[in-house]
Amino acid sequence: MQYISTRGQAAKIGFCDVLLAGLARDGGLYVPENWPTLDTAPNANYANRAASIMAPFVGDEIDRNVFGQLCADAYSTFRHPEVAPLVEIGPNEYLLELFHGPTLAFKDVALQLVGKLFDHVLTQRNQRVMIVGATSGDTGGAAFDGVASCRNVDLVMLYPNNRVSDVQRRQMTTIMSPNVHAVAIDGTFDDCQDLVKAMFNDQKFRDANQLSAVNSINWVRVMAQVVYYITATEKLGRSAVFSVPTGNFGNVLAGWIAKQMGASIEGFVVASNTNDILTRFFESKKLIANEVVPTLSPSMDIQVSSNFERLLFEMNNRDGLATAKQLTSFRATGNLDVAQSVYQQWISGVFVGRRCNDEQTLATMQDVYQQSGMLIDPHTAVGLSAGRQSAGVDYPKNMPMITLATAHPAKFPDAVRRATGQTPQMPEHLADLMTRPERSVSLANDLQAVQAFVAGCRN
């Protein structure tokens, strides 16, 4: 399997190079040259099924048995034997619980594996890399946990100051491994993401510091997320719609890829909070960026959805130059239009957008608690609300609706308490998180200052 850039000007490379590169040299995102066809593997456990689903993307760059063991090691850290259990909460209504990993968020499903892959490939090559990333909340803690024990990786993670939950922040700042560094940026997540992309696009700085990425700009993140869509539909035994709370579009894109591979997926509800650039796109065929508004679901407080570029590339019939031109214009004007014929071919009948404000979020959390005694986090509530809005309108009422439960409720105790009056309990391994000492750095939204810090962190 070879990989190409969404902007068409970077050389084709193999899986291991894609893992280490993150962003392509032309500023684009890597995608496989083709989408493989899904195989069948009845009754496999999650790790084994994951290895077989991802094998075509890895090709012969990592021995099949070695890759299988890396998957087994990655998913041995999860608290639930099924890794991503499917839980029925009502007639044709399901939650896919993705928060049983060590940092209680869906990002663990990918980043536990990515950490193992980095260590394996870098050891084979006798190399060391500096990972720089941006987080709107959950990626940071999951990345720290995934790479803190890696022998050949340094990590600098930027997060928007005062715009992540206390638990999310502490899952970064309380890890004392000398190779990981949390940096609070005076700005939004989009500002953090822009700083990361600017560092990757500075070729001299990128090469001097051996930059790599764990954000969902890194193809391997998306690849690992494809798996749970497939295991969920296999477990269900029939077609389903997925409602996906999303900001950066990476999680729902993984579902779209699973559908391309042959998974029994009818379509997707793209669930947004008040930062509803994606919902507005699905309503108007126009991508128009607004100001970021803080909400109860901070991981989705995003107006520039990086992974939408991969879908846009497909919509342009894989014309990288056309994609690059559109995105350059979008960054300059904050506006991107898609032709009716293109929209009809790629979007209609596959994606619908729904939004959920803070009031609806709290009402959904309260309703679930009253009906089942179950506590859900605000991001999951956004997905559930959007799915309920869509059922019987965009999709038949008797069609199973699977909402991705993206975080453990204990990551957002204030919102849960506000909605239900209950304080969610932290799992035992994080019971003392709020009393652990913290270590972080605060920096201005200034590229030179951030680059100087990154350069000083290399071991």
C-alpha positions in Angstrom: 0.0 0.0 0.0 1.3 3.4 -1.0 0.1 6.8 0.3 -0.5 10.0 -1.6 -1.1 13.6 -0.5 -4.5 15.3 -0.7 -2.7 18.3 -2.3 -1.0 16.2 -5.0 2.6 17.6 -4.8 4.3 15.2 -2.4 5.9 11.9 -3.4 4.2 8.6 -2.7 5.4 6.9 0.5 4.8 3.7 2.5 3.0 3.0 5.7 6.0 3.5 8.1 7.0 6.8 6.5 3.4 8.0 6.7 3.4 7.1 10.5 6.5 9.2 11.1 5.7 12.1 8.7 2.2 13.1 9.9 1.6 16.0 7.5 2.8 15.7 3.9 5.6 17.9 2.5 3.1 19.9 0.4 0.9 20.7 3.5 -1.6 18.0 2.6 -2.8 14.9 4.4 -1.9 11.4 3.4 -4.5 8.9 2.2 -4.1 5.3 0.8 -3.9 5.0 -3.0 -7.1 2.9 -2.8 -9.6 1.7 -0.2 -9.2 -2.1 0.4 -12.2 -4.5 0.6 -13.2 -5.7 4.0 -12.4 -9.3 4.9 -14.5 -11.5 7.2 -13.2 -12.8 10.5 -16.0 -14.3 12.6 -15.7 -14.3 16.4 -12.3 -12.6 16.5 -11.6 -10.6 19.7 -11.1 -6.9 19.2 -7.3 -6.9 18.9 -7.3 -9.8 16.4 -10.1 -8.2 14.4 -8.2 -4.8 14.5 -5.1 -6.4 13.1 -6.9 -8.1 10.2 -8.9 -4.9 9.3 -5.8 -2.7 9.3 -3.4 -5.2 7.7 -4.1 -4.0 4.1 -3.1 -0.5 5.1 0.1 -1.7 6.7 1.1 -4.0 3.8 4.3 -5.8 4.2 6.1 -3.0 6.0 5.6 -4.6 9.4 5.5 -8.4 9.8 1.9 -9.6 10.2 2.7 -11.5 13.5 4.5 -8.5 14.9 1.7 -6.2 14.0 -0.8 -8.6 15.6 1.2 -8.5 18.8 1.4 -4.7 18.8 -2.4 -4.6 18.5 -2.7 -7.1 21.4 -0.4 -5.0 23.6 -2.3 -1.8 22.7 -5.7 -3.1 23.6 -4.6 -5.0 26.7 -4.7 -1.6 28.5 -8.5 -1.3 28.2 -10.8 -1.9 31.2 -13.5 -3.7 29.2 -12.8 -7.1 27.6 -14.6 -6.0 24.4 -12.6 -2.8 24.2 -15.5 -1.0 22.4 -18.7 -2.6 23.8 -22.1 -1.9 22.1 -24.8 -1.0 24.7 -28.5 -0.9 23.9 -30.2 2.0 25.7 -33.6 2.0 24.0 -35.5 0.6 21.0 -33.0 0.8 18.0 -30.8 3.1 20.1 -27.3 2.2 21.0 -24.1 3.6 22.5 -20.8 2.5 21.3 -18.6 2.9 24.4 -15.2 4.1 23.4 -14.0 5.4 26.8 -12.6 2.2 28.4 -9.0 3.0 27.7 -6.5 4.4 30.2 -7.4 8.1 29.6 -11.2 7.5 29.4 -11.7 8.8 25.8 -12.1 7.5 22.3 -8.6 8.8 21.4 -7.1 5.9 23.4 -8.4 3.4 20.8 -6.0 4.9 18.2 -3.2 6.4 20.4 -2.4 3.3 22.4 -1.6 1.6 19.1 0.1 4.6 17.6 2.5 4.8 20.6 3.4 1.1 20.1 3.9 1.6 16.4 6.2 4.6 16.9 8.4 2.8 19.3 8.6 -0.3 17.0 9.4 1.6 13.8 11.8 4.1 15.4 13.7 1.2 17.2 14.0 -0.6 13.9 15.4 2.5 12.2 17.4 3.7 15.2 15.7 7.2 15.0 14.2 9.6 17.4 11.3 12.0 16.6 9.7 15.1 18.1 5.9 14.9 18.1 4.1 18.2 18.1 0.4 18.2 18.4 -2.7 20.3 19.3 -5.5 19.2 21.5 -9.0 20.4 22.1 -9.0 18.1 25.2 -8.8 14.4 24.8 -6.0 13.9 22.3 -3.5 15.4 24.7 -4.0 13.0 27.6 -4.3 10.0 25.3 -1.1 11.0 23.5 0.8 11.5 26.7 -0.3 8.1 28.0 0.5 6.5 24.7 4.1 7.8 24.3 5.3 8.6 27.8 7.1 5.2 28.0 8.4 5.4 24.4 12.2 5.3 24.2 12.5 7.3 21.0 9.9 10.0 21.2 9.6 13.5 22.6 6.2 15.1 22.7 5.0 18.7 22.9 1.2 19.2 23.0 -0.4 22.6 22.6 -3.8 23.2 24.2 -6.0 26.3 24.5 -5.6 27.8 27.9 -8.8 27.6 30.1 -10.7 25.9 27.2 -10.3 22.3 28.3 -11.8 20.6 31.3 -9.7 20.3 34.5 -9.6 16.5 34.1 -8.4 16.8 30.5 -5.7 19.3 31.5 -4.5 17.2 34.4 -4.3 14.1 32.2 -1.4 15.9 30.5 0.1 18.1 33.2 0.4 15.4 35.9 2.5 13.0 33.7 6.1 13.7 34.8 8.0 11.7 32.2 10.8 13.9 30.9 9.9 13.3 27.2 6.4 14.9 27.4 5.5 18.6 27.6 2.1 20.3 28.0 1.9 23.9 26.7 -1.1 26.2 27.4 -1.5 28.6 24.4 -3.3 31.9 24.8 -5.9 31.3 22.1 -8.4 28.7 20.7 -7.9 25.1 19.5 -7.9 26.4 16.0 -4.9 28.7 16.9 -3.1 25.7 18.4 -3.8 23.7 15.2 -2.5 26.5 13.0 0.7 26.7 15.0 1.3 23.0 14.6 0.7 23.2 10.8 3.0 26.2 10.5 5.8 24.2 12.2 5.3 21.3 9.8 5.2 23.7 6.8 8.6 25.3 7.9 10.7 22.6 6.2 14.0 23.7 7.7 12.5 23.6 11.3 10.7 20.4 10.5 13.9 18.6 9.4 16.1 20.1 12.1 13.7 18.9 14.8 12.6 15.6 13.2 8.9 16.6 13.6 6.1 14.0 13.7 2.4 14.1 14.5 -0.3 12.3 16.6 -3.2 14.5 15.7 -5.7 13.1 13.3 -3.7 14.7 10.5 -1.7 11.5 11.0 -3.3 8.8 8.8 -2.6 6.1 11.4 -4.9 7.8 13.9 -7.8 7.6 11.4 -6.9 4.0 10.3 -7.2 2.7 13.9 -10.6 4.4 14.3 -12.0 2.6 11.3 -12.0 -0.6 13.3 -14.7 0.1 15.8 -17.3 1.0 13.2 -16.8 -2.4 11.6 -16.8 -4.4 14.9 -20.0 -2.5 16.0 -21.9 -3.4 12.8 -20.6 -7.0 13.0 -21.8 -7.3 16.6 -25.2 -5.8 15.7 -25.6 -8.1 12.7 -27.4 -5.6 10.5 -27.1 -2.2 9.0 -27.0 0.9 11.2 -26.7 4.7 11.1 -23.9 6.2 13.2 -24.3 9.5 15.1 -20.9 11.0 15.6 -20.1 14.0 17.9 -17.4 15.7 15.9 -15.3 18.8 15.6 -12.3 17.9 13.5 -14.2 15.4 11.3 -11.6 12.7 11.9 -13.9 10.3 13.8 -16.7 10.5 11.3 -14.3 10.2 8.4 -13.1 6.9 9.8 -16.7 5.7 9.6 -17.0 6.8 6.0 -13.8 4.8 5.2 -15.3 1.7 6.9 -18.4 2.2 4.6 -16.1 2.4 1.6 -14.5 -0.9 2.7 -17.9 -2.6 2.8 -19.1 -2.2 6.4 -23.0 -2.3 6.8 -23.4 1.4 7.4 -26.4 3.3 6.0 -25.1 6.8 6.8 -23.9 9.3 9.3 -25.3 12.0 11.5 -22.6 14.6 12.0 -23.3 16.0 15.4 -22.1 19.5 16.2 -22.5 21.8 19.2 -22.9 25.6 18.8 -19.7 25.6 16.8 -21.7 24.1 13.9 -19.6 24.7 10.8 -20.2 21.2 9.6 -23.9 21.2 10.2 -24.1 24.5 8.3 -22.2 22.9 5.4 -24.6 20.0 5.2 -27.5 22.5 5.1 -26.0 25.0 2.7 -23.2 23.3 0.7 -21.0 26.1 1.9 -18.1 25.8 4.5 -18.1 29.2 6.3 -15.9 29.7 9.4 -17.3 31.7 12.4 -15.7 32.6 15.7 -15.2 29.7 18.2 -17.8 29.7 21.0 -16.9 28.0 24.4 -19.5 25.2 25.2 -20.1 22.4 27.6 -18.5 20.0 25.0 -15.1 21.7 24.6 -13.5 19.0 22.5 -15.8 20.1 19.7 -15.2 23.8 20.0 -13.6 24.0 16.5 -14.3 25.9 13.3 -11.6 24.5 11.1 -12.2 20.8 10.7 -8.8 19.5 9.4 -9.9 16.1 8.4 -12.6 17.4 6.1 -9.7 17.8 3.6 -9.5 14.1 3.1 -13.2 13.9 2.1 -12.8 17.1 0.0 -10.0 15.3 -1.9 -12.4 12.4 -2.7 -15.1 14.9 -3.7 -12.6 16.4 -6.2 -12.0 12.9 -7.7 -8.6 12.9 -6.0 -7.4 16.0 -7.8 -4.8 17.4 -5.3 -4.2 20.7 -7.1 -8.0 21.5 -7.1 -8.1 20.6 -3.4 -5.1 22.7 -2.5 -6.7 25.7 -4.4 -10.0 25.3 -2.6 -8.3 25.2 0.8 -6.0 28.1 0.2 -9.0 30.1 -0.8 -10.9 28.9 2.4 -8.1 30.0 4.6 -8.0 33.4 3.0 -11.7 34.1 2.8 -13.3 31.7 5.4 -15.6 30.4 2.7 -15.7 27.3 0.5 -18.5 26.3 -1.9 -19.2 22.8 -3.3 -21.1 22.4 -6.6 -24.6 20.9 -6.4 -23.6 17.9 -8.6 -20.6 17.1 -6.4 -22.7 17.4 -3.2 -25.3 15.1 -4.7 -22.7 12.5 -5.6 -20.7 12.4 -2.4 -22.8 13.9 0.5 -26.5 13.4 -0.1 -27.8 10.2 1.4 -24.5 9.6 3.3 -24.1 12.6 5.7 -26.6 14.8 7.5 -25.7 17.5 10.0 -27.5 18.2 13.2 -26.6 20.6 16.0 -27.2 20.6 19.8 -26.7 23.6 22.0 -25.8 23.5 25.7 -29.4 23.5 26.9 -30.2 20.5 24.7 -27.0 18.8 25.9 -28.0 19.1 29.5 -31.5 18.0 28.8 -30.3 14.9 27.0 -27.9 14.0 29.8 -30.8 14.4 32.3 -33.2 12.3 30.1 -30.7 9.4 29.8 -30.1 9.4 33.6 -33.8 9.5 34.4 -34.6 6.7 31.9 -31.7 4.4 32.7 -29.7 5.6 35.6 -26.7 6.0 33.2 -24.5 9.0 33.3 -23.1 10.3 29.9 -20.6 13.0 29.1 -21.7 16.2 27.2 -20.0 15.1 23.9 -21.9 11.8 23.9 -25.1 13.8 24.7 -24.5 16.0 21.6 -24.3 12.9 19.5 -27.3 11.3 21.1 -29.4 14.5 20.7 -28.4 14.7 17.1 -29.3 11.1 16.4 -32.7 11.5 18.0 -33.4 14.6 15.9 -32.5 12.6 12.8 -34.4 9.4 13.5 -37.6 9.2 11.5 -36.6 12.4 9.6 -33.4 11.6 7.8 -33.5 7.9 8.4 -36.3 5.4 9.1 -37.4 5.2 12.7 -36.7 1.4 12.8 -33.2 1.8 11.6 -30.6 1.2 14.4 -28.9 4.4 15.5 -25.5 3.9 17.1 -24.1 7.0 18.9 -20.4 7.1 19.6 -19.9 7.6 23.4 -16.6 9.4 23.1 -15.7 10.1 26.8 -16.3 8.8 30.3 -18.6 11.1 32.3 -16.0 11.6 35.0 -14.0 13.7 32.5 -16.7 16.3 32.7 -18.0 16.2 36.3 -19.3 19.8 36.4 -21.5 19.3 33.4 -22.8 15.9 34.6 -23.5 17.3 38.0 -25.4 20.3 36.5 -27.5 18.0 34.4 -28.2 15.1 36.8 -27.2 16.2 40.3 -24.8 13.3 40.4 -21.0 13.3 40.6 -19.5 10.6 38.3 -16.9 8.5 40.0 -13.4 8.4 38.5 -12.0 4.9 37.8 -9.6 3.7 40.4 -6.4 4.3 38.4 -7.3 8.0 38.2 -8.9 8.4 41.6 -6.2 10.8 42.9 -5.8 12.7 39.6 -7.1 16.0 41.1 -4.5 16.1 43.8 -1.4 15.1 41.7 1.2 17.9 41.1 1.0 19.6 37.7 3.8 20.6 35.2 3.0 22.8 32.3 4.2 25.9 30.4 2.2 28.9 29.2 3.0 30.6 25.9 1.6 33.3 23.7 0.0 32.5 20.4 3.3 33.2 18.7 5.0 30.8 16.3 8.6 31.9 17.1 8.1 31.4 20.8 6.5 28.0 20.3 9.3 26.9 17.9 11.9 28.0 20.4 10.3 25.9 23.1 9.9 22.9 20.9 13.6 23.1 19.8 14.6 23.2 23.5 12.7 20.1 24.4 14.7 17.7 22.2 16.5 15.0 24.2 
